[in-house]
Amino acid sequence: MNVFSDNYLNLTMTGLAVVNKSYAASDPVKTYCLEHSTKLHPVQLKLQEQTLKLEQGRMLGAPEVISLNAIFIRSMRAKKVLDIGVFTGASSLAAALALPEDGKVLACDINDTWTKMAQEYWVEAGVQHKIELVLAPATETLEKTLDNGEKGSFDFAFIDADKPNYEKYFELCLELLRTGGMMAFDNTLWSGDVLDESKTDLNTSALRELNKKLSSDPRVTAVLLNVGDGLTLVTKL
Ligand SMILES: C[S@@+](CC[C@H](N)C(=O)[O-])C[C@H]1O[C@@H](n2cnc3c(N)ncnc32)[C@H](O)[C@@H]1O
């Protein structure tokens, strides 16, 4: 396909925000990027295919986002990962595949049905022993983990649950991460809505406030990327 198709040029030249997950639109540049990235594990492909058939399938983590997480996890030689928002298990699976045998993902969600699906994929990929799933509001799980003495012991956190709590997750994960540890926040462009001041719903407002906070918080360095639905990467100083 010609990358500079009329449709693609129209979208970019009209100044409309081009923000989307690679599976959500036929964007030839995103397709090219995926084709020239390491192939996903067969169980990751199966999970993606089956999840996209669900009514809520669009909540699935974009492959470019979870693969980027996996690259950081490998490069950092991470051992402990927090996954806030599991859904059908894609982000936990990508993390577990990237972790060493003695690595651990603390996977937080509140939904029994979707995480049952997730557990089936983790078993099929042979990584279930690396993932501890806790079904409870993530703020509670993170607070309990701090109370257990795990402060400063995690290498990486992926934040992809309810948007109004993102700021709380930031504060709690900041305590749980070691210095030099990383957080990745998904959906920080929210389909481009954060740029549109007329959008004042709870999710958009929470993400807009978080973006402001992260870009000026002296405890971290942050970069907001137009990858997937917006991905903010943060390093703990
Ligand atoms: C966007 S999905 C996560 C997608 C997943 N990371 C992936 O890679 O496919 C959001 C998930 O957050 C969960 N969630 C919503 N509110 C939550 C809360 N308060 N605590 C923990 N999980 C929550 C939902 O049940 C849902 O499964």
Ligand as a Chemical Component Dictionary entry (heavy atoms), coordinates in Angstrom:
data_LIG
# 
_chem_comp.id                   LIG 
_chem_comp.type                 NON-POLYMER 
_chem_comp.pdbx_formal_charge   0 
_chem_comp.three_letter_code    LIG 
# 
loop_
_chem_comp_atom.comp_id 
_chem_comp_atom.atom_id 
_chem_comp_atom.alt_atom_id 
_chem_comp_atom.type_symbol 
_chem_comp_atom.charge 
_chem_comp_atom.model_Cartn_x 
_chem_comp_atom.model_Cartn_y 
_chem_comp_atom.model_Cartn_z 
_chem_comp_atom.pdbx_ordinal 
LIG C1  C1  C 0  -7.834  -0.855 29.399 1  
LIG S1  S1  S 1  -8.126  -2.280 30.324 2  
LIG C2  C2  C 0  -6.508  -2.928 30.563 3  
LIG C3  C3  C 0  -5.887  -3.469 29.290 4  
LIG C4  C4  C 0  -4.673  -4.336 29.495 5  
LIG N1  N1  N 0  -3.612  -3.615 30.173 6  
LIG C5  C5  C 0  -4.179  -4.897 28.173 7  
LIG O1  O1  O 0  -2.970  -4.827 27.922 8  
LIG O2  O2  O -1 -4.981  -5.373 27.384 9  
LIG C6  C6  C 0  -8.550  -1.626 31.893 10 
LIG C7  C7  C 0  -8.724  -2.655 33.001 11 
LIG O3  O3  O 0  -8.725  -1.945 34.245 12 
LIG C8  C8  C 0  -9.573  -2.619 35.141 13 
LIG N2  N2  N 0  -9.925  -1.712 36.237 14 
LIG C9  C9  C 0  -10.868 -0.710 36.226 15 
LIG N3  N3  N 0  -10.912 -0.106 37.414 16 
LIG C10 C10 C 0  -9.984  -0.724 38.212 17 
LIG C11 C11 C 0  -9.558  -0.554 39.556 18 
LIG N4  N4  N 0  -10.099 0.381  40.346 19 
LIG N5  N5  N 0  -8.602  -1.369 40.032 20 
LIG C12 C12 C 0  -8.048  -2.328 39.243 21 
LIG N6  N6  N 0  -8.423  -2.524 37.959 22 
LIG C13 C13 C 0  -9.366  -1.743 37.453 23 
LIG C14 C14 C 0  -10.747 -3.057 34.277 24 
LIG O4  O4  O 0  -11.429 -4.125 34.890 25 
LIG C15 C15 C 0  -10.042 -3.431 32.965 26 
LIG O5  O5  O 0  -9.784  -4.813 32.901 27 
# 
loop_
_chem_comp_bond.comp_id 
_chem_comp_bond.atom_id_1 
_chem_comp_bond.atom_id_2 
_chem_comp_bond.value_order 
_chem_comp_bond.pdbx_ordinal 
LIG C1  S1  SING 1  
LIG S1  C2  SING 2  
LIG S1  C6  SING 3  
LIG C2  C3  SING 4  
LIG C3  C4  SING 5  
LIG C4  N1  SING 6  
LIG C4  C5  SING 7  
LIG C5  O1  DOUB 8  
LIG C5  O2  SING 9  
LIG C6  C7  SING 10 
LIG C7  O3  SING 11 
LIG C7  C15 SING 12 
LIG O3  C8  SING 13 
LIG C8  N2  SING 14 
LIG C8  C14 SING 15 
LIG N2  C9  SING 16 
LIG N2  C13 SING 17 
LIG C9  N3  DOUB 18 
LIG N3  C10 SING 19 
LIG C10 C11 SING 20 
LIG C10 C13 DOUB 21 
LIG C11 N4  SING 22 
LIG C11 N5  DOUB 23 
LIG N5  C12 SING 24 
LIG C12 N6  DOUB 25 
LIG N6  C13 SING 26 
LIG C14 O4  SING 27 
LIG C14 C15 SING 28 
LIG C15 O5  SING 29 
# 
